[in-house]
Amino acid sequence: MPPLLPCRYLMRMVLRLKVLSACRALCHCAFRVVSWLPVVIVAIMLIWGYFVYVYIMNISGTFPKSSNEAISVLISVVFLFVGHVIYALLISSYVRTIYAKHKKVPHEFHLTDAQLASMDESVDCRELLREMASDLPVQTASRNGSIRYCDNCEIIKPDRCHHCSVCGTCILKMDHHCPWVNNCVGHSNYKYFVLFLFYTVVLALWVCATGLYDFIRAWTDILHSTPAYKFQVIFCYFISAMFGFTTSFLLSFHVYLVCWNRTTLENMQYPVYEGSPYRRLYHLGVKRNLQQVFGKTLLRALLPVSTSEGDGVSFPLHISCTRLAMHNNHHSNHRGNEEAILEAGHTSDSEVELFTSDHKLETQPLTKNTQL
């Protein structure tokens, strides 16, 4: 009998492991379901608001726009046409933000098995990572000056790339993880996210502007409409005003970030370049910053189509940062690296002259500790 004790113990351990694995799978499924609740709430609000604005306020005839029936119909047609255009742009921007597939970190940033083994055996991983990243387009570092490395994904992080604990992967040019879209906002969908905020504000303003007459009549009960219709019109108007007001602040913040070519994470903690944090590391001028996100054509910039520039891995730097690197290399007797630094940022000589004329930085002293 005693020899059976180890077997019983092993069976209990296996049973416990199975129960633990089942609990983890159940928690994972529950988390995935819960993570979609904010999206479901937004979808319900959009569908219900569509019903109230389109049917109750314009089609049902409960709230005529004028005493003349022909004029009332014409006004409703104009309201519905413009409203549908804005609504379609909002929905398409929202859907693309949710289902956008983020670009994977290029293969050259992934460490090989041999490199991982050498890191496990190395005493000083910082120097080893610096050697591994010497041929990669990496220009920023962590706070302690070491190469930015992700232990979870086992990659050297490209510039502006961060690991998302919710998505479980590294996101190129990560801005933040947004629960309202159940997705990370990064290089692949940042334009769609900003457009979603923009058209949310525009639609809210349109509903409030065109529905003000109906709201006043429902509030004062001039038309003696049914209580259900009256309540829904009043509630829809308040919801639209509230969403438009609150979303306008978020939109203003992201417009500010775009104009300064920053992400939310970079606005909280400035990227480190040449050993010092820089708050304007990627600032190329407002026009070029906008073009990086929305493209160079105004019409395409307002549509939820892919127009963002770059590959999400390497980015042109502020001219003073480029000149600082050249200045430091000059004193280190590495003149041959000046052109490589410009190429790493994809900045041509003509662009350097353009940025210099825009910002007039020629007379600014360039030191390593310059705060930009």
CORKAPE-V519595 format. One record per residue. N is the residue number from 1. RES is the residue in one letter. SS is DSSP state (~ for helix, > for strand, _ for the rest). D_FIRST is the distance of its C-alpha to the first C-alpha in Angstrom with 2 decimals. Layout:
N|RES|SS|D_FIRST + N|RES|SS|D_FIRST
//
This chain:
1|M|_|0.00 + 2|P|_|3.81 + 3|P|_|5.53 + 4|L|~|5.47 + 5|L|~|7.34 + 6|P|~|10.33 + 7|C|~|10.68 + 8|R|~|10.92 + 9|Y|~|13.28 + 10|L|~|15.27 + 11|M|~|15.68 + 12|R|~|17.00 + 13|M|~|19.29 + 14|V|~|20.59 + 15|L|~|21.28 + 16|R|~|23.11 + 17|L|~|25.09 + 18|K|~|26.14 + 19|V|~|27.26 + 20|L|~|29.10 + 21|S|~|30.75 + 22|A|~|31.83 + 23|C|~|33.29 + 24|R|~|35.17 + 25|A|~|36.57 + 26|L|~|37.62 + 27|C|~|39.30 + 28|H|~|41.04 + 29|C|~|42.39 + 30|A|~|43.50 + 31|F|~|45.25 + 32|R|~|47.06 + 33|V|~|48.26 + 34|V|~|49.45 + 35|S|~|51.17 + 36|W|_|53.42 + 37|L|~|54.60 + 38|P|~|57.56 + 39|V|~|58.72 + 40|V|~|58.51 + 41|I|~|60.55 + 42|V|~|63.21 + 43|A|~|63.35 + 44|I|~|63.84 + 45|M|~|66.59 + 46|L|~|68.35 + 47|I|~|68.24 + 48|W|~|69.42 + 49|G|~|72.13 + 50|Y|~|73.29 + 51|F|~|73.66 + 52|V|~|75.62 + 53|Y|~|77.95 + 54|V|~|78.60 + 55|Y|~|78.72 + 56|I|~|79.58 + 57|M|~|81.90 + 58|N|~|83.61 + 59|I|~|83.17 + 60|S|_|83.01 + 61|G|_|86.53 + 62|T|_|85.49 + 63|F|_|86.63 + 64|P|_|89.76 + 65|K|_|90.93 + 66|S|_|94.60 + 67|S|_|96.97 + 68|N|_|98.00 + 69|E|~|95.40 + 70|A|~|96.10 + 71|I|~|95.79 + 72|S|~|92.61 + 73|V|~|91.03 + 74|L|~|92.17 + 75|I|~|90.69 + 76|S|~|87.37 + 77|V|~|87.31 + 78|V|~|87.90 + 79|F|~|85.24 + 80|L|~|82.69 + 81|F|~|83.51 + 82|V|~|83.12 + 83|G|~|80.09 + 84|H|~|78.34 + 85|V|~|79.03 + 86|I|~|77.52 + 87|Y|~|74.59 + 88|A|~|73.85 + 89|L|~|73.95 + 90|L|~|71.63 + 91|I|~|69.05 + 92|S|~|69.13 + 93|S|~|68.77 + 94|Y|~|65.84 + 95|V|~|64.02 + 96|R|~|64.59 + 97|T|~|63.28 + 98|I|~|60.06 + 99|Y|~|59.41 + 100|A|_|60.88 + 101|K|_|58.61 + 102|H|_|58.61 + 103|K|_|59.46 + 104|K|_|56.63 + 105|V|_|57.03 + 106|P|_|58.56 + 107|H|~|56.37 + 108|E|~|58.11 + 109|F|~|56.74 + 110|H|>|53.11 + 111|L|_|51.56 + 112|T|_|50.23 + 113|D|~|46.84 + 114|A|~|48.67 + 115|Q|~|50.46 + 116|L|~|47.28 + 117|A|~|45.67 + 118|S|~|48.79 + 119|M|~|48.68 + 120|D|~|45.12 + 121|E|~|46.32 + 122|S|_|49.68 + 123|V|_|50.48 + 124|D|_|53.40 + 125|C|~|52.70 + 126|R|~|56.08 + 127|E|~|58.09 + 128|L|~|55.82 + 129|L|~|56.19 + 130|R|~|59.93 + 131|E|~|60.12 + 132|M|~|58.12 + 133|A|~|60.41 + 134|S|~|63.62 + 135|D|~|64.32 + 136|L|_|63.36 + 137|P|_|65.84 + 138|V|_|64.29 + 139|Q|_|66.88 + 140|T|_|65.08 + 141|A|>|62.43 + 142|S|_|60.13 + 143|R|_|61.34 + 144|N|_|60.37 + 145|G|_|62.19 + 146|S|_|59.20 + 147|I|_|58.76 + 148|R|_|57.21 + 149|Y|>|53.72 + 150|C|>|51.06 + 151|D|_|47.47 + 152|N|_|46.14 + 153|C|_|48.31 + 154|E|_|48.62 + 155|I|>|52.36 + 156|I|>|55.50 + 157|K|_|57.11 + 158|P|_|60.58 + 159|D|_|63.28 + 160|R|_|62.91 + 161|C|_|59.41 + 162|H|>|56.61 + 163|H|>|52.98 + 164|C|>|52.38 + 165|S|_|49.06 + 166|V|_|49.46 + 167|C|_|50.26 + 168|G|_|47.90 + 169|T|>|50.49 + 170|C|>|53.63 + 171|I|>|56.87 + 172|L|_|60.19 + 173|K|_|62.82 + 174|M|_|60.56 + 175|D|_|62.46 + 176|H|>|59.79 + 177|H|>|57.12 + 178|C|>|58.78 + 179|P|_|56.69 + 180|W|_|59.73 + 181|V|_|59.48 + 182|N|_|55.69 + 183|N|>|56.43 + 184|C|>|57.47 + 185|V|>|61.20 + 186|G|_|62.10 + 187|H|_|64.38 + 188|S|_|63.74 + 189|N|_|64.50 + 190|Y|~|66.36 + 191|K|~|69.67 + 192|Y|~|68.28 + 193|F|~|66.89 + 194|V|~|70.29 + 195|L|~|72.06 + 196|F|~|69.74 + 197|L|~|70.72 + 198|F|~|74.36 + 199|Y|~|74.59 + 200|T|~|72.71 + 201|V|~|75.48 + 202|V|~|78.19 + 203|L|~|76.92 + 204|A|~|76.64 + 205|L|~|80.20 + 206|W|~|81.43 + 207|V|~|79.92 + 208|C|~|81.30 + 209|A|~|84.72 + 210|T|~|85.18 + 211|G|_|83.50 + 212|L|~|85.39 + 213|Y|~|88.08 + 214|D|~|85.49 + 215|F|~|83.56 + 216|I|~|86.75 + 217|R|~|87.67 + 218|A|~|84.18 + 219|W|~|84.14 + 220|T|~|87.59 + 221|D|_|86.97 + 222|I|_|90.37 + 223|L|_|89.36 + 224|H|_|87.57 + 225|S|_|84.63 + 226|T|_|81.50 + 227|P|~|79.18 + 228|A|~|76.28 + 229|Y|~|78.39 + 230|K|~|79.97 + 231|F|~|76.64 + 232|Q|~|75.15 + 233|V|~|78.24 + 234|I|~|78.24 + 235|F|~|74.50 + 236|C|~|74.65 + 237|Y|~|77.55 + 238|F|~|75.74 + 239|I|~|72.56 + 240|S|~|74.64 + 241|A|~|76.52 + 242|M|~|73.36 + 243|F|~|71.52 + 244|G|~|74.66 + 245|F|~|75.23 + 246|T|~|71.71 + 247|T|~|71.20 + 248|S|~|74.56 + 249|F|~|73.22 + 250|L|~|70.22 + 251|L|~|72.58 + 252|S|~|74.99 + 253|F|~|72.21 + 254|H|~|71.14 + 255|V|~|74.78 + 256|Y|~|75.15 + 257|L|~|72.12 + 258|V|~|73.52 + 259|C|~|76.92 + 260|W|_|75.40 + 261|N|_|72.90 + 262|R|_|69.87 + 263|T|_|66.51 + 264|T|~|65.07 + 265|L|~|62.65 + 266|E|~|65.53 + 267|N|~|67.61 + 268|M|~|64.92 + 269|Q|_|64.40 + 270|Y|_|67.07 + 271|P|>|66.02 + 272|V|>|66.34 + 273|Y|>|68.79 + 274|E|_|70.02 + 275|G|_|68.12 + 276|S|>|69.68 + 277|P|>|69.01 + 278|Y|>|71.62 + 279|R|_|72.24 + 280|R|_|74.58 + 281|L|_|72.74 + 282|Y|_|73.04 + 283|H|_|76.21 + 284|L|_|78.76 + 285|G|_|81.22 + 286|V|~|80.82 + 287|K|~|82.05 + 288|R|~|79.74 + 289|N|~|76.79 + 290|L|~|77.42 + 291|Q|~|77.81 + 292|Q|~|74.42 + 293|V|~|72.76 + 294|F|~|75.22 + 295|G|_|77.09 + 296|K|_|80.83 + 297|T|_|81.98 + 298|L|~|82.48 + 299|L|~|81.89 + 300|R|~|78.60 + 301|A|~|77.60 + 302|L|_|77.75 + 303|L|_|75.71 + 304|P|_|71.90 + 305|V|_|72.01 + 306|S|_|70.70 + 307|T|_|73.47 + 308|S|_|71.67 + 309|E|_|72.58 + 310|G|_|70.34 + 311|D|_|66.89 + 312|G|_|65.04 + 313|V|_|64.24 + 314|S|_|67.51 + 315|F|_|70.27 + 316|P|_|73.85 + 317|L|_|74.38 + 318|H|_|77.11 + 319|I|~|80.08 + 320|S|~|80.04 + 321|C|~|76.41 + 322|T|~|77.35 + 323|R|~|80.33 + 324|L|~|78.25 + 325|A|~|75.90 + 326|M|~|78.96 + 327|H|~|80.50 + 328|N|~|77.43 + 329|N|~|77.19 + 330|H|~|80.87 + 331|H|~|80.49 + 332|S|_|77.48 + 333|N|_|79.63 + 334|H|_|77.65 + 335|R|~|80.51 + 336|G|~|78.94 + 337|N|~|76.16 + 338|E|~|78.56 + 339|E|~|78.73 + 340|A|~|74.93 + 341|I|~|74.39 + 342|L|~|76.79 + 343|E|~|75.13 + 344|A|~|71.66 + 345|G|_|73.04 + 346|H|_|74.94 + 347|T|_|78.14 + 348|S|_|81.35 + 349|D|~|84.41 + 350|S|~|86.32 + 351|E|~|83.60 + 352|V|~|83.62 + 353|E|~|87.34 + 354|L|~|86.93 + 355|F|~|84.31 + 356|T|~|86.46 + 357|S|~|89.51 + 358|D|~|87.57 + 359|H|~|86.10 + 360|K|_|88.73 + 361|L|_|86.28 + 362|E|_|88.40 + 363|T|_|89.67 + 364|Q|_|86.30 + 365|P|_|85.02 + 366|L|_|81.73 + 367|T|_|79.34 + 368|K|_|75.62 + 369|N|_|75.12 + 370|T|_|77.38 + 371|Q|_|75.98 + 372|L|_|76.86
//
